[in-house]
Amino acid sequence: MSRSHKLPQSFYSRPTLEVASNLLGKVLLRRNEGRDLAGKIVETEAYVGPHDLACHASKGHTPRTSVMFGPPGHAYVYMIYGFYFCLNVVTEPKGYPAAVLVRAVEPLENVDLMRQLRNNPQRETNIASGPGKVCMAMSIDKRLNGESLFGATIWIEDRKIDPGPIRTSPRVGVDYAGEYRDKPWRFFVEGNPHVSRVRFK
């Protein structure tokens, strides 16, 4: 197996759309009670700053969004629907609030534990095929909000995996975002069965 490399801060400090595309094929790792849960990233969404009406930072600098204004390469974790968590990685230089949402991963290591954390779905393709599922399967919650991606708790590696053909589409669930609703800022690996099932109106 070729040597893996933890992504450096310079990877995340680039334009958000580049990071969102380049994260496909990279491997997300979460150390959970001494075991490394790993999944290949197959779907992302870019939230490109305060002018993007789908981005949390469009509402300004608040306690909730403060992590987005911090240095790149940190986890921005928030809750949706009062139950599920979403993992984002902070991008762009410090002070410019932007992030990439990790929407889906393909389980690679300790898959049985990931399945258990996800309440044992029948199909492996259903373990982490959505942002809330990713966080459940990889034991990611609000405690990791603001966590550095350069430590030993959660990080992303470049294992030189060719992600395959990359496609784009509008982001999911951002009908409120006005002119930004239909921006093609969702990136996914075409044909990968672990990508979330998305239906557009």
Secondary structure, 3 states (H helix, E strand, C coil): CCCCEECCHHHHCCCHHHHHHHCCCCEEEEEECCEEEEEEEEEEEEECCCCCCCCHHHHCCCCCCHHHHCCCCEEEEEEECCCEEEEEEECCCCCCCCEEEEEEEEEEECHHHHHHHCCCCCCHHHCCCCHHHHHHHCCCCHHHCCCECECCCEEEEECCCCCCCEEEECCCCCCCCHHHCCCCCEEEECCCCCCCCCCCC
